[in-house]
Amino acid sequence: MTAVWIVLGAVLAVVAVVLVALPFLREPVTADDRLDTPGEGALRRLELVEQRDRALAALKELEFDHRTGKVGDDDYRALVFPLRQAAAAALKALDEQDG
Amino acid sequence: MADLGRAALVVSLGLAVYALVVGWFAARSGRRRLADSARNALIACFGSTLVAAAVLATALARHDFSFVYVASHTSRTLPTIYALSAFWGGQEGSLLLWLLVLTGYGALAVALNRRLLRDLTAWVVPVFGGIATFFAFVLVAVASPFDTQTAPVDGLGLTPSLQNPYMVAHPPMLYLGYVGLSVPFAFAVGAMLSGNTDERWIVATRRWTLAAWMFLGFGQLLGAHWAYTEVGWGGYYAWDPVENAALMPWLAATAFLHSVMIQERKGMLKVWNMVLVALAFELSVFGTFLTRSGVVNSIHSFAKSPIGGWFLAFVVISSLFSLTVILWRLPLLKARTKLESALSREAAFLYNNLLLVALCLTVLWGVLFPIVTQLVKGETRTMGRPYYDFFLRSFGLPLLLLMGIGPLIAWRRTSVRAILRLLVWPIAVSVVAGAVLLAAGAGTSTPGLIAYTFSAFVLGTIGVELVKGTRATGSLATLIARNRRRYGGYVVHASIVLLAIGIAGSSAYQTTRELKLLPGQTASVAGYRLHFGGVDRIRNDPNRTGQYAVLNVSGRWQGTMRTGQVTYTGFQETDEDVGIKTDWLRAQDLYVIANFQKHSNAVFFKVLVKPLVNLIWVAGIVFVIGSLIALWPDAREQRRLVTRLAPARA
């Protein structure tokens, strides 16, 4: 009976090895083995997208807070312009980036 | 069968080492196939650990006493459900569960993000591999659940206090929480190692962190209920080191869940968030160390063994590693914006963070104090309940107040006038509640009265938020659907309020009477008349001996109550089988502990009337509902994230 369990253990090890080796078994030879890492441009774009999303989310939140009375009219006027500017700047930079 | 278990663990160890070493090399050198191979190793590691777990579960279910672990923690008479729960009733099984959950979480998190965050997951794999290597090594070389022996006729059985339905669910729930915190840790460290500390790791782990936090919080409440009904001292939380061990990472994770919102919205607190993620993870490993090493005395330390040294070494090494990586990447973690006003939502979150971390570190100091005094003075001194209660009040009450004020403050800045306008109703509610409570006699406890008043204030602010939000959006359903995270959070806040009311009610306003009664005698406690009818001894039961006092109760509730002491065959400890009667209408418990005398018919009774204690258990359910609302996937958000993250792959 012990032999059966040992054989099963060996089968498990073989399956694990096959799974680990699978990327190389599927592609024994490849022209491009580089990891898909973001380049300078992609990282800059990601940063701009984050800036855009942050500004748009803040604008949405500000509108909602204004409607529910958390932000008064004066504060709203003072806050909304820089946020719109930030969103516009991020959108413009993104457009430029995308060519 | 044990051979298969052992082989599976050795395979797991090999795969974990491969994921660590080869994964690291692949990420550093940027080799795609090698990185995929390391990722597959992590997934395969889960598979082989699952085989090992299946072997142990089968041995437990079949009462295979040739396994030392099975013979040490189960017996033939043990019901199957408790035999299976012995999986986490002992040290080796618990460690196997840690590894199983860790590799399961790791495999799933990495597999789900493999396309969108390929560069990041390449670095996450070796971090998971490193943690898995430690646990697999301990299981293979130090504490194997697959040690065998000549099978005895019967096993030693499971500690009686663990033979409880709550113990079937409580430990796995805690482990899902403890181990779940390794997901944000692995992604945060992976992001720092890769040098890309943008927000992708936060986006990828937000729900994982919330889920782990939910499991950890709910697991603690299950444990509290177990202590309340099973340990039988009349309370539910004793500031025991092992209880604190679960509380500390939960507090750190709570701070992180709040502060990460500031990073998402303002790009601030990046270093702080990394520190909190690392702290939560290290505290979760430290918690396992406390539970499993027996280094401090605890009613929950079911195991004492030499693995403590290994765990301590792992906590120290991984903490130093995390700290080094954070310091190394400091230039990348600089904030680009700053706090605009001390009266803003982000400032409120910051205050909340300081209080939560202060409470966490205070509890940590209390836990470490006996170890420190032993090392320094050669004698063990412990921090008692007054220490913890003082800091709970000092940090907990301001936290409760902040929980009410925070949601009413807007991001960036708010004028004092706007806040005061919004606070009118919550303040009115809390003043009325305070006055009513004072009139009802709640002034006997100042902290209790403050807790109740603050709770009314928080509920008032949640009410104001919901009413104003519903008016602005048209319906409550639309409001919640538009921002599940925020409104799920409010439901969680409501659960914390219920918890605070329950704790304040059951501790500050509890009635305690100690009585010595002979059969036939009667006594009155807080509106209940207790008539001691006599003693009922357990007869003809091969598994247990003991006796129950039978009490006929009249007054606020009418019926019979049994409270006793039981000793299980083969175990020295005597279990309190306390009598508990819950009155849901009055929201209070009548809780009676009996202490029998050897040479007398008289029985000492400790009678507790605990108002509002059941709100603590209700809070657990509300907490889970709120967490699930916040966790629930949002299709629009998912689409937005995919389009946002996709360009990073280019």
Interface residues (C-beta under 8 A of the other chain):
Chain A: T2 W5 I6 L8 G9 A10 L12 A13 V15 A16 L19 V20 A21 L22 P23 F24 E27 T30 D32 D33 R34 L35 D36 T37 P38 G39 G41 A42 L43 R45 L46 E47 V49 E50 D53 R54 A57 A58 E61 L62 F64 D65 R67 T68 G69 K70 V71 G72 D74 D75 L79
Chain B: M1 A2 D3 L4 R6 A7 A8 V11 G14 L15 Y18 A26 A27 G30 R31 R32 R33 L34 A35 D36 S37 N40 A41 I43 A44 G47 S48 V51 R118 D119 A122 S194 N196 D198 E199 R200 E264 R265 K266 G267 L408 I409 A410 W411 R412 R413 T414 S415 R417 A418 R421 L422 E465 K468 G469 R471 A472 R640 R644 L645 P647 A648 R649 A650
